[in-house]
Amino acid sequence: MSRTVSSHTSPLPWVSRLKPYVPGKPIEELERELGITGSIKLASNENPLGPSPLAVTAMQCALASLHLYPDGGAYRLRGALAEQLGVTAGEIVLGNGSNEVLSMICRAFLGTDHNAVVSQYAFVAYRVVVGTQGAQLREVPAVSFGHDLSAMAAACDEMTRLLFVANPNNPTGTFSTVDELRKLLRSVPEHVLVVVDEAYFEYVDRPDYCSALALRQERGNLVVTRTFSKAYGIAGIRVGYGVMPPDIAATLNRLREPFNANAAAQEGALAALGDEVFLRRSVDLNRHERARLQAALAVRGLEPVPSEGNFILFRSPVGGAELYDRLLREGVIVRPLQPYGMLEHVRVTVGMAGENDRFLDSLDRVLGEGAR
Protein backbone atom coordinates (compact mmCIF):
# COMPACT_ATOMS: atom_id res chain seq x y z
CA MET A 1 0.00 0.00 0.00
CA SER A 2 1.44 3.36 -1.01
CA ARG A 3 1.16 6.53 0.96
CA THR A 4 1.88 10.16 0.27
CA VAL A 5 5.08 11.34 1.91
CA SER A 6 5.43 15.03 2.71
CA SER A 7 8.50 16.64 1.20
CA HIS A 8 9.17 18.52 4.40
CA THR A 9 8.17 18.80 8.03
CA SER A 10 5.75 21.63 8.74
CA PRO A 11 6.99 24.31 11.15
CA LEU A 12 5.04 25.32 14.21
CA PRO A 13 2.13 27.57 13.20
CA TRP A 14 3.44 30.68 14.98
CA VAL A 15 6.81 30.28 13.27
CA SER A 16 5.09 30.33 9.89
CA ARG A 17 3.49 33.66 10.83
CA LEU A 18 6.79 35.32 11.74
CA LYS A 19 8.12 38.14 9.61
CA PRO A 20 11.91 37.95 9.75
CA TYR A 21 13.99 40.95 10.74
CA VAL A 22 15.25 42.80 7.65
CA PRO A 23 18.61 44.55 8.14
CA GLY A 24 19.71 47.72 6.37
CA LYS A 25 20.75 47.30 2.75
CA PRO A 26 24.50 46.63 2.40
CA ILE A 27 26.54 49.05 0.27
CA GLU A 28 27.86 46.18 -1.83
CA GLU A 29 24.33 45.04 -2.70
CA LEU A 30 23.23 48.54 -3.73
CA GLU A 31 26.25 49.13 -5.92
CA ARG A 32 25.94 45.71 -7.52
CA GLU A 33 22.26 46.30 -8.33
CA LEU A 34 22.58 49.85 -9.67
CA GLY A 35 26.11 49.71 -11.06
CA ILE A 36 27.27 52.69 -9.03
CA THR A 37 30.21 53.35 -6.70
CA GLY A 38 30.98 55.59 -3.75
CA SER A 39 27.73 54.97 -1.89
CA ILE A 40 27.20 55.75 1.79
CA LYS A 41 25.14 53.82 4.30
CA LEU A 42 23.12 55.73 6.89
CA ALA A 43 20.65 52.93 7.58
CA SER A 44 21.81 50.73 10.45
CA ASN A 45 22.95 53.12 13.22
CA GLU A 46 26.56 52.03 12.88
CA ASN A 47 29.36 54.16 14.31
CA PRO A 48 30.69 56.39 11.49
CA LEU A 49 34.12 56.55 13.17
CA GLY A 50 34.54 52.83 12.59
CA PRO A 51 35.71 50.45 15.32
CA SER A 52 37.69 51.32 18.41
CA PRO A 53 41.39 51.17 17.38
CA LEU A 54 42.22 49.35 20.61
CA ALA A 55 39.56 46.76 19.77
CA VAL A 56 41.04 46.21 16.31
CA THR A 57 44.51 45.64 17.77
CA ALA A 58 43.17 43.24 20.40
CA MET A 59 41.26 41.22 17.81
CA GLN A 60 44.30 41.03 15.55
CA CYS A 61 46.29 39.60 18.44
CA ALA A 62 43.56 37.03 19.02
CA LEU A 63 43.79 35.64 15.49
CA ALA A 64 46.79 33.46 16.31
CA SER A 65 44.69 31.47 18.77
CA LEU A 66 41.60 30.91 16.64
CA HIS A 67 42.22 27.17 16.58
CA LEU A 68 41.26 27.13 20.27
CA TYR A 69 37.75 27.44 21.66
CA PRO A 70 37.12 30.70 23.51
CA ASP A 71 36.58 30.95 27.24
CA GLY A 72 32.97 29.77 27.51
CA GLY A 73 32.41 31.85 30.63
CA ALA A 74 34.14 34.97 29.27
CA TYR A 75 35.81 35.43 32.65
CA ARG A 76 37.87 38.53 31.82
CA LEU A 77 35.17 40.38 29.90
CA ARG A 78 32.44 39.72 32.45
CA GLY A 79 34.85 40.72 35.23
CA ALA A 80 35.69 44.01 33.53
CA LEU A 81 32.00 44.75 32.92
CA ALA A 82 31.15 43.91 36.52
CA GLU A 83 33.85 46.27 37.83
CA GLN A 84 32.75 49.12 35.58
CA LEU A 85 29.03 48.69 36.31
CA GLY A 86 29.30 48.00 40.04
CA VAL A 87 27.69 44.56 39.85
CA THR A 88 28.96 40.99 40.19
CA ALA A 89 30.08 38.83 37.29
CA GLY A 90 27.30 36.40 38.19
CA GLU A 91 24.76 39.07 37.23
CA ILE A 92 26.03 39.38 33.65
CA VAL A 93 25.08 37.20 30.68
CA LEU A 94 26.81 37.72 27.34
CA GLY A 95 25.12 37.38 23.99
CA ASN A 96 25.91 37.29 20.30
CA GLY A 97 24.73 40.89 20.32
CA SER A 98 22.20 42.04 22.90
CA ASN A 99 19.51 40.64 20.62
CA GLU A 100 20.54 37.11 21.61
CA VAL A 101 20.05 38.04 25.26
CA LEU A 102 16.51 39.20 24.41
CA SER A 103 15.91 35.92 22.62
CA MET A 104 17.14 33.88 25.58
CA ILE A 105 14.84 35.79 27.91
CA CYS A 106 11.83 34.94 25.74
CA ARG A 107 12.85 31.30 25.49
CA ALA A 108 13.17 31.08 29.25
CA PHE A 109 9.98 32.86 30.31
CA LEU A 110 7.41 32.87 27.50
CA GLY A 111 5.03 30.09 26.53
CA THR A 112 2.08 29.98 24.16
CA ASP A 113 -0.33 30.95 26.96
CA HIS A 114 1.64 34.06 27.92
CA ASN A 115 1.87 37.61 26.62
CA ALA A 116 4.52 40.32 26.46
CA VAL A 117 3.91 44.07 26.51
CA VAL A 118 5.68 46.47 24.15
CA SER A 119 5.16 50.00 22.90
CA GLN A 120 3.98 50.88 19.41
CA TYR A 121 7.03 51.76 17.28
CA ALA A 122 9.36 49.93 19.67
CA PHE A 123 12.31 47.99 18.24
CA VAL A 124 10.83 45.46 15.81
CA ALA A 125 13.07 42.64 17.09
CA TYR A 126 10.83 42.38 20.18
CA ARG A 127 8.01 41.26 17.93
CA VAL A 128 10.25 38.58 16.41
CA VAL A 129 11.61 37.14 19.67
CA VAL A 130 8.16 37.07 21.28
CA GLY A 131 6.58 35.54 18.18
CA THR A 132 9.19 32.79 18.13
CA GLN A 133 7.66 31.46 21.35
CA GLY A 134 4.09 31.61 20.06
CA ALA A 135 3.22 34.14 22.77
CA GLN A 136 0.84 37.06 22.39
CA LEU A 137 2.30 40.52 21.77
CA ARG A 138 0.42 43.37 23.45
CA GLU A 139 1.27 46.59 21.66
CA VAL A 140 0.41 49.76 23.57
CA PRO A 141 -0.20 52.93 21.48
CA ALA A 142 2.68 55.40 21.50
CA VAL A 143 2.40 59.00 22.67
CA SER A 144 4.34 61.49 20.53
CA PHE A 145 6.23 58.49 19.09
CA GLY A 146 7.40 57.50 22.58
CA HIS A 147 6.50 54.91 25.21
CA ASP A 148 3.36 55.45 27.31
CA LEU A 149 4.76 53.67 30.37
CA SER A 150 1.63 54.10 32.49
CA ALA A 151 -0.52 52.49 29.81
CA MET A 152 2.04 49.71 29.38
CA ALA A 153 1.90 48.91 33.09
CA ALA A 154 -1.90 48.89 32.92
CA ALA A 155 -1.80 46.46 29.99
CA CYS A 156 -0.20 43.75 32.14
CA ASP A 157 -2.36 40.92 33.47
CA GLU A 158 -1.81 37.59 35.20
CA MET A 159 -0.56 36.03 31.94
CA THR A 160 1.98 38.79 31.20
CA ARG A 161 5.53 37.56 31.65
CA LEU A 162 7.64 40.26 29.98
CA LEU A 163 7.50 44.01 29.43
CA PHE A 164 10.05 45.58 27.07
CA VAL A 165 11.20 49.20 27.33
CA ALA A 166 13.71 50.60 24.82
CA ASN A 167 15.37 53.62 26.40
CA PRO A 168 16.15 55.43 24.20
CA ASN A 169 13.96 53.78 21.58
CA ASN A 170 14.90 52.72 18.09
CA PRO A 171 13.63 53.86 15.54
CA THR A 172 12.04 56.95 17.09
CA GLY A 173 14.90 58.27 19.25
CA THR A 174 12.50 59.04 22.09
CA PHE A 175 13.33 58.34 25.73
CA SER A 176 11.66 57.83 29.09
CA THR A 177 12.68 60.08 31.96
CA VAL A 178 14.05 58.77 35.23
CA ASP A 179 10.79 59.63 37.01
CA GLU A 180 8.70 57.84 34.39
CA LEU A 181 10.93 54.78 34.54
CA ARG A 182 10.92 54.69 38.34
CA LYS A 183 7.12 54.87 38.37
CA LEU A 184 6.93 52.00 35.88
CA LEU A 185 9.25 49.78 37.91
CA ARG A 186 7.11 50.34 40.98
CA SER A 187 3.74 49.82 39.27
CA VAL A 188 4.26 46.74 37.07
CA PRO A 189 3.03 43.52 38.76
CA GLU A 190 5.80 41.66 40.54
CA HIS A 191 5.50 38.54 38.39
CA VAL A 192 6.38 40.50 35.24
CA LEU A 193 10.03 40.67 34.18
CA VAL A 194 10.82 44.20 33.00
CA VAL A 195 13.49 44.31 30.27
CA VAL A 196 15.07 47.72 29.64
CA ASP A 197 16.99 47.81 26.37
CA GLU A 198 19.76 50.43 26.57
CA ALA A 199 21.52 49.82 23.26
CA TYR A 200 21.84 53.59 22.71
CA PHE A 201 22.22 54.87 26.26
CA GLU A 202 25.75 56.26 25.71
CA TYR A 203 24.33 58.84 23.29
CA VAL A 204 21.71 60.33 25.62
CA ASP A 205 22.33 63.97 26.53
CA ARG A 206 19.49 64.76 28.93
CA PRO A 207 19.68 65.51 32.67
CA ASP A 208 16.30 63.82 33.27
CA TYR A 209 17.54 60.47 31.90
CA CYS A 210 19.28 57.73 33.82
CA SER A 211 20.13 54.09 33.20
CA ALA A 212 17.83 51.52 34.72
CA LEU A 213 20.92 50.09 36.41
CA ALA A 214 20.70 53.01 38.83
CA LEU A 215 17.12 51.97 39.72
CA ARG A 216 17.68 48.32 40.52
CA GLN A 217 16.72 48.91 44.13
CA GLU A 218 13.20 49.73 42.86
CA ARG A 219 12.62 46.24 41.48
CA GLY A 220 14.24 42.84 41.67
CA ASN A 221 12.55 41.49 38.53
CA LEU A 222 14.57 43.65 36.12
CA VAL A 223 16.99 43.03 33.24
CA VAL A 224 19.05 45.73 31.52
CA THR A 225 20.57 44.93 28.11
CA ARG A 226 23.38 46.76 26.33
CA THR A 227 25.57 46.31 23.27
CA PHE A 228 29.04 47.00 21.91
CA SER A 229 27.58 47.47 18.41
CA LYS A 230 26.82 51.20 18.56
CA ALA A 231 28.97 53.67 20.49
CA TYR A 232 31.89 51.23 20.74
CA GLY A 233 31.85 50.66 16.98
CA ILE A 234 32.20 46.87 16.82
CA ALA A 235 28.85 45.76 15.40
CA GLY A 236 30.53 43.28 13.08
CA ILE A 237 31.73 40.99 15.89
CA ARG A 238 28.29 40.83 17.58
CA VAL A 239 28.67 41.08 21.33
CA GLY A 240 26.18 42.41 23.87
CA TYR A 241 25.18 41.63 27.42
CA GLY A 242 22.43 41.72 30.01
CA VAL A 243 22.63 42.67 33.68
CA MET A 244 20.12 40.83 35.87
CA PRO A 245 19.61 39.10 39.23
CA PRO A 246 21.86 36.04 39.64
CA ASP A 247 18.97 33.57 39.56
CA ILE A 248 17.75 34.93 36.20
CA ALA A 249 21.33 34.86 34.90
CA ALA A 250 21.62 31.21 35.96
CA THR A 251 18.40 30.44 34.09
CA LEU A 252 19.62 32.08 30.89
CA ASN A 253 22.95 30.30 31.11
CA ARG A 254 21.05 27.00 30.88
CA LEU A 255 19.86 28.15 27.44
CA ARG A 256 22.93 30.01 26.27
CA GLU A 257 24.75 28.39 23.37
CA PRO A 258 28.26 27.21 24.25
CA PHE A 259 30.93 29.76 23.24
CA ASN A 260 28.29 32.24 22.02
CA ALA A 261 30.78 35.09 22.52
CA ASN A 262 33.66 34.11 20.24
CA ALA A 263 37.32 34.67 21.02
CA ALA A 264 37.77 37.75 18.82
CA ALA A 265 34.55 39.25 20.15
CA GLN A 266 35.64 38.84 23.76
CA GLU A 267 39.04 40.42 23.16
CA GLY A 268 37.61 43.22 21.04
CA ALA A 269 34.87 44.06 23.52
CA LEU A 270 37.31 44.00 26.43
CA ALA A 271 39.62 46.44 24.67
CA ALA A 272 36.74 48.66 23.52
CA LEU A 273 35.42 48.83 27.06
CA GLY A 274 38.68 50.43 28.13
CA ASP A 275 38.94 52.81 25.19
CA GLU A 276 37.48 55.89 26.87
CA VAL A 277 39.03 58.26 24.33
CA PHE A 278 37.25 56.58 21.42
CA LEU A 279 33.95 56.43 23.29
CA ARG A 280 34.16 60.14 24.07
CA ARG A 281 34.94 60.96 20.44
CA SER A 282 31.96 58.90 19.29
CA VAL A 283 29.56 60.58 21.69
CA ASP A 284 30.86 64.09 20.97
CA LEU A 285 30.68 63.61 17.20
CA ASN A 286 27.13 62.30 17.46
CA ARG A 287 26.01 65.14 19.71
CA HIS A 288 27.26 67.80 17.31
CA GLU A 289 26.15 66.18 14.05
CA ARG A 290 22.80 65.05 15.43
CA ALA A 291 21.92 68.63 16.38
CA ARG A 292 23.05 69.94 12.99
CA LEU A 293 21.14 67.26 11.08
CA GLN A 294 18.04 67.73 13.21
CA ALA A 295 18.04 71.47 12.54
CA ALA A 296 18.57 70.94 8.80
CA LEU A 297 15.63 68.54 8.58
CA ALA A 298 13.43 70.95 10.55
CA VAL A 299 14.29 73.85 8.20
CA ARG A 300 13.16 71.66 5.32
CA GLY A 301 9.81 71.09 7.02
CA LEU A 302 10.39 67.35 7.47
CA GLU A 303 9.30 67.22 11.13
CA PRO A 304 12.24 65.37 12.70
CA VAL A 305 11.44 63.67 16.01
CA PRO A 306 13.81 64.87 18.77
CA SER A 307 16.31 62.04 19.16
CA GLU A 308 18.60 60.79 21.91
CA GLY A 309 20.11 58.05 19.74
CA ASN A 310 22.58 58.15 16.86
CA PHE A 311 19.77 58.43 14.30
CA ILE A 312 16.82 60.69 13.47
CA LEU A 313 13.27 59.81 12.45
CA PHE A 314 11.64 62.27 10.05
CA ARG A 315 8.57 62.54 7.85
CA SER A 316 8.84 62.05 4.11
CA PRO A 317 6.47 64.16 1.97
CA VAL A 318 6.52 61.45 -0.72
CA GLY A 319 6.20 58.44 1.60
CA GLY A 320 8.98 56.49 3.24
CA ALA A 321 9.39 53.79 0.60
CA GLU A 322 9.47 56.29 -2.26
CA LEU A 323 12.06 58.49 -0.57
CA TYR A 324 14.17 55.44 0.22
CA ASP A 325 14.14 54.40 -3.45
CA ARG A 326 14.99 57.89 -4.67
CA LEU A 327 17.92 58.19 -2.28
CA LEU A 328 19.20 54.75 -3.29
CA ARG A 329 19.67 56.08 -6.82
CA GLU A 330 21.79 58.83 -5.29
CA GLY A 331 23.95 56.23 -3.59
CA VAL A 332 22.57 57.06 -0.13
CA ILE A 333 21.07 54.26 1.97
CA VAL A 334 18.59 55.21 4.69
CA ARG A 335 15.98 53.08 6.45
CA PRO A 336 12.32 52.85 5.41
CA LEU A 337 10.02 51.85 8.24
CA GLN A 338 7.21 49.75 6.79
CA PRO A 339 7.82 46.96 9.35
CA TYR A 340 6.86 49.46 12.04
CA GLY A 341 3.72 50.57 10.24
CA MET A 342 5.33 53.99 9.69
CA LEU A 343 4.67 54.48 6.00
CA GLU A 344 5.39 58.22 5.92
CA HIS A 345 8.66 58.19 7.85
CA VAL A 346 12.31 57.39 7.27
CA ARG A 347 15.17 56.90 9.73
CA VAL A 348 18.62 58.25 8.97
CA THR A 349 21.77 57.40 10.93
CA VAL A 350 23.93 60.31 12.06
CA GLY A 351 27.14 60.02 10.05
CA MET A 352 30.33 61.98 9.64
CA ALA A 353 29.93 65.64 8.64
CA GLY A 354 30.64 64.91 4.97
CA GLU A 355 28.19 62.00 4.91
CA ASN A 356 25.47 64.12 6.49
CA ASP A 357 26.11 66.92 3.97
CA ARG A 358 25.85 64.45 1.10
CA PHE A 359 22.60 63.07 2.51
CA LEU A 360 21.11 66.58 2.75
CA ASP A 361 22.25 67.49 -0.77
CA SER A 362 20.73 64.28 -2.12
CA LEU A 363 17.56 64.88 -0.15
CA ASP A 364 17.18 68.31 -1.75
CA ARG A 365 17.70 66.89 -5.21
CA VAL A 366 15.17 64.07 -4.87
CA LEU A 367 12.55 66.23 -3.17
CA GLY A 368 13.18 69.41 -5.15
CA GLU A 369 13.50 72.91 -3.83
CA GLY A 370 10.15 72.56 -2.10
CA ALA A 371 11.98 70.61 0.61
CA ARG A 372 13.65 73.81 1.81
RARA-V246375 format. One record per backbone hydrogen bond with DSSP energy under -0.5 kcal/mol. CO is the residue of the C=O (numbers start at 1). NH is the residue of the N-H. E is the energy in kcal/mol with one decimal. If there is no record, write none. Layout:
CO/NH/E
CO/NH/E
This chain:
4/6/-0.5
12/15/-0.9
12/16/-1.7
13/17/-0.9
15/18/-1.1
18/20/-0.6
21/23/-0.6
26/30/-1.9
27/31/-2.6
28/32/-1.9
29/33/-2.2
30/34/-2.6
31/35/-1.5
31/36/-0.6
40/42/-0.6
40/333/-2.5
42/349/-1.9
46/48/-0.5
47/50/-1.7
52/56/-2.0
53/57/-2.2
54/58/-2.2
55/59/-2.4
56/60/-2.3
57/61/-2.0
58/62/-1.2
59/63/-0.8
60/63/-0.8
61/64/-0.7
62/65/-1.7
63/66/-1.5
65/68/-2.0
70/72/-0.7
71/74/-1.5
74/78/-2.8
75/79/-2.0
76/80/-2.3
77/81/-2.5
78/82/-2.6
79/83/-2.2
80/84/-2.2
81/85/-2.6
82/86/-1.4
82/87/-1.9
88/91/-1.9
89/92/-1.6
91/244/-2.6
93/242/-2.4
95/97/-2.3
95/240/-2.0
97/100/-1.2
97/101/-0.8
98/102/-1.9
99/103/-2.1
100/104/-2.6
101/105/-2.2
102/106/-1.9
103/107/-2.4
104/108/-2.0
105/109/-1.9
106/110/-2.3
111/114/-1.6
114/136/-2.5
115/161/-2.5
115/162/-1.0
116/138/-3.3
117/164/-2.5
118/140/-2.7
119/122/-2.0
123/126/-1.7
124/127/-0.6
124/128/-1.2
125/129/-2.7
126/130/-2.3
127/131/-2.2
128/132/-1.9
130/133/-1.2
130/135/-1.4
131/134/-1.5
136/116/-2.3
136/138/-0.6
137/139/-0.7
138/118/-2.8
138/140/-0.6
140/120/-3.0
143/146/-2.1
146/143/-2.4
147/149/-1.0
148/152/-2.0
149/153/-2.3
150/154/-2.0
151/155/-1.2
153/156/-1.2
157/160/-1.6
159/115/-2.1
161/193/-2.8
162/117/-2.4
163/195/-3.1
165/167/-0.6
165/197/-3.2
169/173/-3.0
173/308/-2.0
174/168/-0.6
174/169/-3.0
177/181/-2.6
178/182/-2.5
179/183/-2.2
180/184/-2.0
181/185/-2.5
182/186/-1.5
183/187/-1.4
184/187/-0.6
184/188/-2.2
189/192/-1.9
192/194/-0.7
193/163/-2.0
193/195/-0.5
194/196/-0.6
194/223/-2.6
195/165/-2.9
195/197/-0.7
196/198/-0.7
196/225/-2.3
197/167/-2.6
198/201/-1.5
200/203/-1.6
201/204/-1.3
206/209/-1.3
208/178/-2.7
211/214/-1.4
212/215/-1.7
213/216/-0.9
215/218/-2.1
216/219/-0.9
220/222/-1.9
221/194/-2.2
222/245/-0.5
223/196/-3.0
224/243/-3.0
225/198/-3.1
226/241/-2.4
228/234/-1.8
229/235/-0.6
230/233/-1.3
232/52/-1.1
234/237/-1.3
235/238/-1.1
239/228/-2.1
240/95/-2.8
241/226/-2.8
242/93/-2.2
243/224/-2.4
245/248/-0.6
245/249/-2.3
246/250/-2.5
247/251/-1.6
248/252/-2.4
249/253/-2.2
250/254/-0.7
251/254/-0.9
251/255/-0.6
252/255/-1.2
252/256/-1.9
257/260/-1.3
260/262/-0.8
262/266/-2.5
263/267/-2.1
264/268/-2.9
265/269/-2.8
266/270/-2.2
267/271/-2.1
268/272/-2.6
269/273/-2.4
270/274/-0.9
271/274/-0.6
272/275/-1.3
274/276/-1.6
275/279/-2.0
276/280/-2.4
277/281/-2.2
278/282/-2.5
279/283/-2.3
280/284/-2.6
281/285/-2.6
282/286/-2.1
283/287/-2.4
284/288/-2.2
285/289/-2.7
286/290/-2.6
287/291/-1.6
288/292/-1.9
289/293/-2.7
290/294/-2.7
291/295/-2.2
292/296/-2.1
293/297/-2.3
294/298/-2.1
295/299/-2.3
296/300/-1.2
297/302/-2.3
298/301/-1.9
302/315/-2.8
310/350/-2.3
312/348/-2.5
313/305/-2.9
314/346/-2.4
315/317/-0.5
316/319/-1.3
319/323/-2.2
320/324/-2.3
321/325/-2.2
322/326/-2.4
323/327/-2.6
324/328/-2.0
325/329/-1.4
327/330/-1.1
327/332/-2.4
328/331/-1.9
331/40/-2.6
332/334/-0.6
333/42/-3.1
334/336/-0.6
335/347/-2.5
337/340/-1.3
337/342/-1.9
338/341/-2.2
341/343/-0.9
342/337/-0.5
342/345/-0.8
343/320/-2.8
343/321/-0.5
344/316/-3.5
345/337/-0.8
346/314/-2.5
347/335/-2.3
348/312/-2.5
349/351/-0.6
352/356/-2.6
353/357/-2.3
354/358/-2.2
355/359/-2.4
356/360/-2.3
357/361/-2.6
358/362/-2.6
359/363/-2.6
360/364/-2.3
361/365/-1.9
362/366/-2.6
363/367/-1.8
364/368/-1.9
368/371/-2.1
369/372/-1.9
